[in-house]
């Protein structure tokens, strides 16, 4: 699940870079909510991406094990 999530984050970032999306939004990640243990970190990453243009904390998101 982590790998799929990482690819999804990159895909959304590429869409933003190309002007197809305006910014990261929490609703974009709704399908991953059941698998993320620390949703507050996801919200922090989204805020950092939108405010600073990047986030170094994507790897700090913790996923449910075994999925």
KEMAR-350074 format. One record per atom (N, C-alpha, C): residue in one letter; x, y, z. Coordinates in steps of 0.2 Angstrom, whole numbers, plus 5000, padded with zeros to 4 digits. Layout:
<recs>
AXYZ
...
</recs>
This chain:
<recs>
X500449945000
X500050005000
X500450065000
X501050065004
X501450125004
X501750144997
X501950094993
X502150104986
X501650134982
X501050104982
X500550134978
X500350204980
X500350224987
X500250284990
X500850334987
X501450314987
X502050354985
X501950374977
X501750324973
X501650334966
X501050384965
X500550384969
X499950424969
X500150494971
X500550504976
X500850574978
X501250604972
X501650564969
X502050584963
X501650604957
X501050564956
X500650574951
X500250644952
X500050654958
X499650714959
X500150774959
X500750764961
X501250824961
X501350834953
X501450784949
X501550804942
X500950834939
X500350824941
X499750854938
X499750924941
X499950944947
X500051014949
X500551044945
X501151014944
X501651044940
X501451064933
X500951024930
X500751034923
X500151084923
X499851104929
X499351144929
X498651114929
X498651044929
X497951014929
X497651004935
X497951014941
X497751024948
X498051084951
X497651114955
X497851184958
X498351164964
X498151124968
X498551104974
X498351044977
X498751014982
X498550954985
X497950964990
X497450914990
X496850924994
X496750864998
X496550865004
X496450805008
X495950755005
X495450775002
X494950734998
X495350694993
X495850714990
X496250674985
X496450604988
X496550604994
X496850544998
X496350505002
X495750525001
X495150485004
X495250415004
X495350384998
X495450314997
X495950275002
X496450315004
X496950295008
X496850305015
X496350335017
X496150345025
X496150285029
X495850235026
X495850175031
X496550135032
X497050155028
X497650125028
X498150165032
X498050235033
X498450275036
X498350285044
X498850275048
X498750275055
X498850345058
X499250385055
X499350455057
X499050505052
X498450515052
X498150555047
X498350635048
X498550645054
X498850715055
X499450725051
X499850675050
X500450685046
X500350695039
X499850665037
X499550675030
X499350745029
X498950775034
X498750845033
X499350885033
X499850875037
X500450915038
X500850915031
X500850855028
X501250855022
X500850895016
X500150885016
X499750925011
X499851005012
X499851025019
X499951095020
X500651115018
X501151085019
X501851095017
X501851105010
X501651055006
X501651054999
X501351114996
X500751134999
X500351194997
X500651254998
X500951265004
X501251325007
X501951335004
X502351285005
X503151285003
X503351254996
X502851214993
X503051184987
X503351114988
X503451094994
X503751024995
X503651005002
X503750945003
X503650915010
X504150865011
X504550865016
X505050805017
X504750755022
X504150765023
X503850715028
X503350665026
X503350655019
X502950605016
X503150535019
X503750525020
X503950455022
X503850445030
X503550495033
X503350485040
X502650465041
X502350455036
X501650435036
X501650355038
X501250335043
X501350265045
X500650235042
X500750175039
X500250135036
X500050075041
X499450045040
X499249985043
X499749935040
X499949885045
X500449835042
X500049775039
X500349745035
X500049685031
X499649695025
X499649765023
X499149775017
X499649805012
</recs>
